[in-house]
C-alpha cells in the first residue's frame, strides 16, 4: 500500500534577517512585541499545512491560545501583516488563505532540496507563476486614494456591527490628511477594523465603561459635559 502524500513540512528555514525585515519591524511597531510570537506561530502552522492556511475563527483562536493573547490581537496583527505585504492580500480575498510569495518560495526550495513527496502548490494559489495578485498589491499603493463619505463609513459599520463614532473617524483622518504614521492610507475599511479593535481595548482598560463620545455624536451635539471637547481614553459617566 502506497504511503499517502504528506501535505506539510516537519521543519522550515528561518531567515536570520527575520528581525531586521522592515515588514516585521513595522508590524512590531504598530502591534507590539507579542506580534513577533504571533507571526512565528502562524508561520509554523502554515508550513505544517504546506504553503498556506485557511484564515478563519478557528485559526484565530488557535494562535491566540498558543501565544496567550486576545483574539483581537491576532486579527489586528494579521491586518497589519497584510497591509505591509507580509501576507498576500489577494490570496486572502480570493481564497481566504494566508500565504505569500516568500513562503511559497521557501516551501518549494525545501521539498526540492530534501526530495520530499509533498503535494505541490495549487496552480490557483501559485504566486510563483500567478503574479497578478502580487502585482495588484503593488499597484494598489499607486492608485489615488478617495476618502470615504460619512454614509459609506456608517453603512460599513452597520453592516459589520462596528460601534465606532463615524463622524469622529472621518474628522480624525481628514485632519491628518488621511495619513497614518506618515504613510498614505490605502484601505479605509482596514482602519475601521483597527479603530474598532483599539476602542474595545480602551473600554476594557476603563473597567468596562464606554465613553459617551459616540452618544454625543448621535445627538449631533459633538461634545460632552457642557461643551467639553471629547477626549479619547477619558471615561465619561
N, C-alpha and C positions, 0 to 999 in steps of 0.2 A: 504494500500500500504506500503510495507516494506521500511524502510529508507535505502538509499544507504550506502554501507560500506565506511567509510572515509579512505583515504589513509595516511594522515599526522597527526601530533600532534599539539595541541594548545600550548604546553609548553614542555620543556625538562630539564633534570638535568644538571646543570652547575657545573663541578668539582671545588672545592675550591682550588685545586692544579694546576689549568689550567695554571697559570702564572709561576709556578715552573717546569712545564713539560719541559724536555730537548729538546723535539722536537719543542715546541713552542718557546723556547728561541733561538734555532738555526735559526728558521725562522725569528724571530725578529732581530737577529744579522745580517743576510745577507740581509734582505729585508726592514728593518726599522720598526719604531714603528707603522706605519699605517697598517702593515701586521697583527697586532693583531685584529684591527677592521675588516679587510678583512676576517680573519679566523672565527670570531664570526658571521659575516654576512652570510658567507657560511653555517655555522652550522645551523643557523635559517632557511635558505632556504631548507637545506637538511631535517631537521626534519619536516618542514611544508609539504614537499612532502612525508615524510615517513622515509626511511633509506638511500636514495641516491638522487642524482640529475644528470641529463644529463649535461655534461660539454661541452658547445658549445659557439658560439659567443654571443648568446642571454644572457646566464648566466654571461658571462664575462662583457657585457655591464651593466646588471642589478646590479651586485655587484659594479662595478666602479662608477655607477651613484649614488647608495645609499651611499657609503662611501665617494665619492668625490675625487677619484684618477684616474689616467690614466688606460686604459685597459691593457697596457703593464705591469703595476704594479701588476694587478690581475694575469696575466699569469705567471709572474716571481715568485710571491708568491706561486702559485699552484705548479709550477715546484719544488720549494724548499720543499714544503709540501710533495710532492711525494717522493722526494729524501730522506727525513729523516723518512718517513714512517707514517706521519700524516694521509695521504690518501693512499689507496691501489692501487699500480701501475697496478697490474694485472687486476683489475676491470675496470680501465680506458682504458687499452689497448684492452681488450676483448669486453667491452660493452659501453665504452665511458662515464662511470658514475664515480662520486666521492662518495666514501663511505670508511668505514674502519671497522675493527673488533670491535673496541671500540664503534663506532657509532651504529653498529648493536646490540651489547650487551645492550647499553643504550635504544635503541628503543624497544627491546624485554622486558626489565625489566619494562618499563613504561606501555606498553599495558597489561602486565600480572598483574602488581600491581594495575592498575586502572580498570582492566577488560574491556578494550576498545575493540570494534568490528572492529578494523583495519585489513586490509589485512596483512597477514604475509609476511616475507621476501621470495622472489622468490628463489626456490631451486638452480637456476644457479648463483644467486648473494650471496647466503648464505655463508659467511665466517665462521660462527659458526660450520658448518659441512663440507664445502668445504675449507679445509686449504691449498690446493695446491697452490693457488695464494699467500697466505701469506708466505708459505714456500719458494716459488720461490723468493720472495723479500729478504728473509733471505739468501738463498743460493747464490743469485746473488752477494752478498757482498764478498763471499768467493772465487768466481771464479777469475782466473788470468786475469787481465786487459791487453788487447792488444791494444797499441796505434794505432790510425788510420794513414793511409798513406795520403800524400798530395792529391792524386787523390780521395780518399774516402771523405775527407773534402770538396774538391772543388765540387765533384758531389753532395754531400748532400746539400751544399749551393745553388748550381744551381737549384736543384730540388725544394727547398723551397723558392727561391727568396731572400736568405740572402746575404748581401753585405760585410761581414767581410773579412779581409785580411787573407786568409787561411794559408799562409806561416808564418805570424806573430803569428797566433793562435797556430800552431804546435810548433814554436820556443819557445813561451812563456811557454807552459805547459811542453815541453821537458826539458827546463832549470829548471823547478820546480819539475822535477821527476814525472810529472803527478799527482801532489798533489794539492788540493785546500783547503786552510786554514788548512794545515797539515792533511787533510783527503784524502784517496785514491779516485781518480776519478773512478766512476763506469760506467758512461754513457757519452761518449764524445759528443754525439749528443745533450744532455741536456745542456752541457756547451756552445755549439754553439748558442743555443736559448738564453741563458742568455747573452752571449757576444754580440749578435745582439741587444738585448734589451738595454744593457748598452751603446752600440755605439750610438743608437738613442738618448739616454738621453744626451750624450756628445754633439751630433750635435745640439740638441735643446738648450742646455745651452750655446753653442758657437754662438748663433744667427742664426742658420740655415746653417752655413758654415761647410762643411766637410773637415777634414784634408786630405792631399793627400798621406797618407801612403799607402793606397791600390793602388793608381795610380802608385806610385813609384815601388811597388811590381810587378805590371803588366808589367812595363817596364824592370823588372829584374835588377833594379839598387839598390834596397834595402835601399835607402837613399833619402833625400830631401835636397833642398837648399845647393847644392855644397858639398855633402858628410855628411851633418849633420845627426846624428842618429835620426830617428823619435821618437817623444815623445807623448804618449797618452795624450789627453786633451789639447795639444797645437794646435792652429789654424794656418794652413799653407795656404797662399793665392797665 
